[in-house]
Amino acid sequence: MKILLVFAHPESRSLNGALRDVAIEELTAQGHEVRVSDLYADGWKSEVGHADFPLLPPDARLVPVAASKTAFEAGALTEDVKAEIEKLLWADVLILQFPLWWFSMPAILKGWVDRVFAYGFAYGVGEHSDKRWGDRYGEGSLAGKRAMLIVTAGGWEEHYSARGVNGPIDDLLFPINHGILYYPGYDVLPPFVAYRADRLDEAGFTEVAEGLRERMRTIGTVSPIPYRQQNGGDYLIPSMQLRPGLGDPAAPSFALHLNETREALRQAGE
Ligand SMILES: Cc1cc2nc3c(=O)[nH]c(=O)nc-3n(C[C@H](O)[C@H](O)[C@H](O)COP(=O)(O)O)c2cc1C
């Protein structure tokens, strides 16, 4: 398979750099073809701005959604963005690798998404009707491809467990997995997360590296996270709410981290 690894760490001689090398080595050994977008090394520009839309007159008001749509349709996005889109279309699998910074991805990677996931390519795709709400959430330009995250985190695994103070890791990564990767159509594989990343000794690194190798060996076969398809009948259109009767009402969520007594008072208006 063809694999694109987008790497978002400023230092090659980091844990992330070492894990990137492990991933590439294993993927290559399995016969996959790997390309890397090394965002810091490439000097990736992360902010969306006027300069991203060469056709837009300098004094014109910038409406990012409209400018993105016009530029994508006209094939007039900047060369750096066009090159990334070409790589995404080339790749069967997309890997985003980053250290967890403030419970999310580093700004440079968010800026890569903001600029590369253009209107008409990653969003604003497909028809809206009483049966469909565009091609998104499991459908879209990138449908049929796989994507996964490789993440390192300073915190312990327990801190990111169902009742951990940081919130469950799957909830924290939901906006990326569901909102960024599933949205334009990717089948999203379970993330690979390395915890206690600032305190790994050699034995710890060996264990993490072996876990990552195993995930790289199964990248083409592991089952994706079973998100619901938007247009598959599970959601009401146009409210896009899950149909009554579907889903476990007792499923835990961030609400678990509200103080029950104070929340009851708040709900009562006190
Ligand atoms: C700006 C910044 C924010 C961070 N935020 C978090 C965080 O929200 N949760 C966490 O577990 N670790 C956090 N960390 C720790 C990093 O995740 C950790 O240093 C990194 O994964 C180690 O990988 P590296 O050696 O390749 O940099 C943060 C570190 C930095 C520098």
The ligand as a Gaussian input file, in Angstrom:
#p B3LYP/6-31G(d) Opt

LIG

0 1
 C        3.333000      22.537000      24.807000
 C        3.189000      21.175000      25.399000
 C        1.926000      20.734000      25.753000
 C        1.757000      19.445000      26.265000
 N        0.494000      19.024000      26.576000
 C        0.316000      17.760000      27.014000
 C       -0.986000      17.273000      27.246000
 O       -1.997000      17.968000      27.056000
 N       -1.118000      16.008000      27.703000
 C       -0.045000      15.188000      27.911000
 O       -0.233000      14.045000      28.307000
 N        1.214000      15.621000      27.656000
 C        1.405000      16.881000      27.217000
 N        2.666000      17.314000      26.934000
 C        3.780000      16.359000      27.014000
 C        4.085000      15.818000      25.606000
 O        3.011000      15.084000      25.107000
 C        5.355000      15.005000      25.615000
 O        6.410000      15.863000      26.013000
 C        5.664000      14.384000      24.268000
 O        4.657000      13.500000      23.890000
 C        7.006000      13.668000      24.313000
 O        7.360000      13.297000      23.006000
 P        8.703000      13.918000      22.357000
 O        9.848000      13.527000      23.271000
 O        8.820000      13.311000      21.000000
 O        8.557000      15.416000      22.323000
 C        2.867000      18.599000      26.449000
 C        4.150000      19.077000      26.101000
 C        4.307000      20.335000      25.577000
 C        5.678000      20.814000      25.191000

